[in-house]
Each structure stands twice: as C-alpha cells, then as structure tokens.
Amino acid sequence: MHPAFSVIFLTTLIGAAQGMFMALVTGQVYSMANLLEPQDNVTFYFAGSMITLVLLGGGLAAAVFHLGKPSYFLTRAWRGVTQWWTSWLSRELIALPAFMLLVALYGVVHYMGWTSPLFVIKGVIPVDISLIIGTLGVLMAIVLYVCTAMIYVSLRFLQEWHSSLTVANFILFGLASGFTLTAAFSAWSGVDLVGFYGTWAVVFTMLAAITRGFSMLRNRRIKHKSTMRSALGIRHTKITQRSMGFMGGSFNTREYFHGKSNATLESVRLFFMACVFALPVALLAASNAMESEYLPILAFLLQYIGLLAERWYFFAEAKHPQNLYYQTVG
Amino acid sequence: MTQLALVIDLNVCVGCHACVTSCKEWNTSGWAGPMVDQRPYDADPMGTFFNRVQTFEVGEFPNTETVHFPKSCLHCEEPPCVPVCPTGASYKREDNGVVLVDYDKCIGCKYCSWACPYGVRELDGMQKVMKKCTLCIDRITDESKPESERKPACVLACPTSARLFGDVHDPDSEVSVMIREEGGFQLMPEWGTQPSNHYLPRRKTRIQIFEDELERVDNPLDKEHPLPAATGDTLDDVTF
C-alpha cells in the first residue's frame, strides 16, 4: 500500500495520547493505593490531560487531511458516524471524539479539584469523580485502539494486516510511546515518577518488540492467496502482463504501491527497530541510572520518530492483490 | 431478486478499447458530472476511468496466447467495499444489485478502494470522491429509451459482442445461459466476494479427424492405387 502521511500521523499521535492517558490514570490508581506519592491535580493531571488532548487534536487535524478535500470535514464528515454497525472506520470516528471528551472532562475535574471521594468501597478505596471518568476514559482508549487496528485487520485480502497481531501491535506501540511520553513529562516537570513510568514503558516496548517481531516473521513467510491465475481465471503457471491498458498513471498505480526499492524498505525496517525498541530502552535505563531530566524526553522523541517509520513500513509491507493487474505499463 | 451484471467473453474480445472510450464518453458527459482528466496532453497524464482493457500473454513462446482482459467493477453480491464505508456513500442498490457511490456523501477517505481486491474504484482527481462503474445506471433505468438501448455504453459499443448484459439471477436470461453453458467464471473466488460479473474463458473449437477420414480408401478417382479387380463372387451374386 502507499503510506499516507495523514494516517501515519493520526495513528501514532492518538496511539501515544491514549497510552499517556492510561499512564495518568494508572498513576492515580497507584497513588490511591498508596503505592506512589499523590501528585498535584493541576501541574500533573491537568497538564498531562492537556498534553494528551493536544496530541489527539493533532491526530484529528492530520485525519482531516486524509479526506478528499479538507472542507469535507465540515460539510460531510458528520455522516462518518452513521455506519457504525458495519464500518470500523465509523466506529473509530465515534470513539475518538468520545475519548477526547473524556480526557477533557478528566482534565477539568482535576483542574477544579473535584477530587473529594464520593463514596468509599469496602472502607479502603475512595472513589472520586476523576477516578470514574478516568476509568471510562481508559476503557474508551482501549475501544479506540481496537477500532483503529480493526480498520486494517478487517481487510481480509490485505493478508499482512489481517491478523490479531496487528491489534496487539497497535495497543502495545501506543502504550509504549504513551508511557515513555509520561516518563518524559514527569522528568520535565520534576515529578518523581520517571522510574515508575519508565519501567512500564520499557515493559511495553519489549512486549511490542515481541509482537511486532512475530508479525514481521509472519509477513515474511506469508503465502498470498491471490495469484495471476485466480486474478484472471486462466489456468496457466506463466502469465505475463503486456499492457495495463494505459501509458500514464492512474489511481491504481499511485494508491496501492509504496514506490520504493526493497533496499529502502529494509533500511526503514532497521531504522524503526533501532528507534522504537533498542534506543528508548537504553535511554530510559540510562536516565534511571543518571537521573537525567533530558534523556526520557530524548527517548520519547526517538521512539516517536521510530513509530512514524514503523507505521510507514506497516503500510508499505502490505501487498494489495489489485497490484496483480498493474505490473507492466505496456 | 434482480442482479444486473456483465458477462465478458474473453474468447471474443479483440482488445480494441471501444468499451473504454465509450464508457468514458458516456459517463464523463452524464448525470454524475465529469470524470476528470489531469494534464491530458502533457508528459504525465492522469484520469479517472471506470473500465480498462488490459493485455496478458499466457504461456511461453512459441506456445503463447494473447488474452485481452476488460476490467471494471464486478458488482459483487457480497461487496467488501460497501460495509466499510463510514458515511454510507457506498451502497448496493436493492432493486437491481448495482454497486454505486453517492458522490454527495463521499468524503474521499479511500477506505473502500483499499477494501476492493480488484482495484476497480478510483478517486477522482478533481472532485476528490470515489468513483466507479455504475453499469450506466442512468441509461439502463431510463425508461424513455427503447429497450434495446437500455444497456451500458460499453455493451452497445463492443464491435464483437464480447460484452453481454443482463440479470444473472434469472436462470433463463442470456447471461445466465452463457455462464452455465460456456464455462463462465468469477475473478478471485478465494475472497468470497461473489462477483456478479462473469468472464467466459478462451475456448478452442476443435474437430477430431483421423488420417483415414481425410482420404477415402476406396476413392474412385485415385490413379496411383487402382482398386483391386473384383475376383470371385460379389455380394450381389450370393444375396437375393
């Protein structure tokens, strides 16, 4: 497939945002259980929610440029929520604003300091309104991860994507980058949670390396179901295209192929494997040892750039069966 | 239920592209607005087409065969492009099974084109909405036209009648009979999309002739091998 930068930015930005929101709520739950120091409502939870919201807004802005014309966002995109019964894209278009709303509410509740417990479960767990919204937000983040991934998984003839590994990758990459970002945010705002978030970030990055490793292995060995024989219905082992019917370009020659050499693909793969997995883990480990406030930020930036490359590779490695019809100009 | 579709006879198609040009002509000047061409006379022309004729070579020289292969939307009975559309712009008509795009609802997200294994949907370069073969829906449903003209432009244009049009759900229609009796097949059956358009394979017409059938053994004009002279009784002598 041809990698679309709008979708690359959308999926990586909202993935990191969902991960960061889950990191914030995780921190809140830990501090409620007295496993972590409680953090400031405004400088930590509110500011964190705003960063999440900015990332989500950036993703949404990128998505606008995926539309045929950006103006369709105002005139037509509202119809995108109508087909949720059948379309994963429609479900994503519902889940994303719903998640943004919950994140905004979570931020507002913390900013206003409405954190006195509403009730206490079994005398030990104080439940306040931010915990309720946070829990709903975490659930919505998971729903959004699944919707985003299922957009790709549900295309059964794009066999590279049609695997549960794709869902695992989207969730784990989001969590890894989100927790790394929260570690960077903690380091930058001088909160003593770098070790906590950094450790989780390393765990999620390692898990993502495992699932992505499996999916790359799977895609390397994949046997495509469609062949020239099934595409044309002609029972012969040697079928050569002599003309695709036109000499210029068309949508079919632009949209379904990345247009780069195998060597480029391979170097993108090595680049993202270094930037997403190896370097952030090393930097987070180093920051833990050196107590540096810049290394986690560097770790996040590197991992995010790596994720852009990973998402590019994700699109490029999927081979669309329609390309069987477009092999030779003529 | 009616399911309108094309049956394309690969045995008859000569690859003249008349269906391509007539399709473009009818649909670019028709009800749905232009199918935009960009830089048509420059080095890198682009354009929207609903129908293409491709050419393939089957086999290895000298045992090769050229196959001209017209390719357009197959109007699947289980169209994978329809359920993925987030806006409902992509739909399959209830009354005749034609898969269409509502150009006023489409947001140009291209998801349906990813979801089509055949690559028959094209994003219009200017209007930025997804377009595809409509089976000339404005022609075939136009009751002001005589019955004989209520057919897609490509079918009317084909000089060799390689394209047939009709209801593939009616077992007695011309298209159903051709599919049944001439070995009609579907493209990429492995995805379960149930394309309504069918293709008829290349067919060789062969008669079986043996050596002795080419030359009569008892050829009365054969001078080289005169007939053996009759000796003894003939059949006439011994029968009544």
Contacts between the chains, C-beta under 8 A, distances in Angstrom:
chain1	res1	chain2	res2	distance
A	1	B	114	7.0
A	66	B	109	6.1
A	66	B	110	8.0
A	67	B	107	5.1
A	67	B	108	5.6
A	67	B	109	6.1
A	67	B	128	7.9
A	68	B	106	7.2
A	68	B	107	6.2
A	68	B	108	1.9
A	68	B	109	7.4
A	68	B	123	6.7
A	68	B	127	7.7
A	68	B	128	3.0
A	68	B	129	5.8
A	69	B	108	6.7
A	69	B	128	4.9
A	72	B	107	4.5
A	72	B	108	6.4
A	72	B	128	7.6
A	76	B	87	6.7
A	76	B	105	6.6
A	76	B	106	7.6
A	76	B	107	4.9
A	77	B	87	8.0
A	77	B	107	5.7
A	79	B	86	7.5
A	79	B	87	3.8
A	79	B	88	6.4
A	79	B	89	7.5
A	79	B	105	5.7
A	79	B	107	7.3
A	80	B	86	4.1
A	80	B	87	5.3
A	80	B	107	6.5
A	81	B	86	7.7
A	82	B	86	7.7
A	82	B	87	6.5
A	82	B	88	5.5
A	83	B	83	7.8
A	83	B	85	6.1
A	83	B	86	5.4
A	83	B	87	6.6
A	83	B	88	5.1
A	86	B	83	3.7
A	86	B	84	7.4
A	87	B	83	6.2
A	87	B	84	5.2
A	87	B	85	6.1
A	87	B	86	4.9
A	87	B	111	7.9
A	88	B	84	7.4
A	89	B	84	6.5
A	89	B	86	4.3
A	89	B	109	7.0
A	89	B	111	5.4
A	90	B	86	3.9
A	90	B	87	7.8
A	93	B	86	5.9
A	151	B	111	7.4
A	154	B	84	7.2
A	155	B	80	7.8
A	155	B	84	7.8
A	155	B	114	5.9
A	155	B	115	5.6
A	156	B	80	7.8
A	156	B	191	6.8
A	157	B	80	7.8
A	157	B	117	4.4
A	157	B	188	7.9
A	157	B	191	5.3
A	158	B	114	7.2
A	225	B	190	4.7
A	225	B	191	7.6
A	226	B	117	6.7
A	226	B	188	5.4
A	226	B	190	6.4
A	226	B	191	7.6
A	228	B	56	7.9
A	230	B	187	7.3
A	230	B	188	5.1
A	230	B	189	6.8
A	230	B	190	5.8
A	231	B	187	6.3
A	231	B	188	6.0
A	232	B	56	6.3
A	232	B	67	7.1
A	232	B	69	6.2
A	232	B	187	7.4
A	233	B	185	4.6
A	233	B	186	7.5
A	233	B	187	6.1
A	233	B	199	5.7
A	233	B	201	6.9
A	234	B	56	7.6
A	234	B	58	5.6
A	234	B	67	6.5
A	234	B	201	7.4
A	234	B	202	7.6
A	236	B	58	4.9
A	236	B	59	6.1
A	238	B	58	7.2
A	238	B	59	6.0
A	238	B	60	5.5
A	239	B	56	5.5
A	239	B	57	7.3
A	239	B	58	5.3
A	240	B	56	6.7
A	240	B	57	4.6
A	241	B	54	6.8
A	241	B	55	7.4
A	241	B	56	5.5
A	241	B	57	7.8
A	242	B	55	4.5
A	242	B	56	6.3
A	242	B	57	5.2
A	242	B	66	7.3
A	243	B	54	6.1
A	243	B	55	4.1
A	244	B	52	7.3
A	244	B	54	5.4
A	245	B	17	7.5
A	245	B	20	7.1
A	245	B	52	3.8
A	245	B	53	5.2
A	245	B	54	4.7
A	245	B	55	7.6
A	245	B	71	7.6
A	246	B	49	7.5
A	246	B	52	6.8
A	248	B	44	6.3
A	248	B	45	3.8
A	248	B	46	6.1
A	248	B	47	7.3
A	249	B	44	6.5
A	249	B	45	7.6
A	249	B	46	5.3
A	250	B	46	6.6
A	250	B	47	7.1
A	250	B	49	6.9
A	250	B	122	6.8
A	251	B	48	7.3
A	251	B	113	7.2
A	251	B	121	7.8
A	251	B	122	4.0
A	251	B	123	5.4
A	252	B	119	4.9
A	252	B	122	7.1
A	255	B	110	6.7
A	255	B	113	6.4
A	255	B	123	7.4
A	256	B	119	6.5
A	320	B	114	7.3
A	320	B	117	7.6
A	320	B	119	7.2
A	321	B	117	4.6
A	321	B	118	7.8
A	321	B	119	8.0
A	321	B	188	6.7
A	322	B	116	7.2
A	322	B	117	6.4
A	322	B	118	6.0
A	322	B	119	2.7
A	323	B	119	7.7
A	325	B	54	6.3
A	325	B	71	6.4
A	325	B	118	7.6
A	325	B	119	6.1
A	326	B	119	7.2
A	330	B	55	7.6
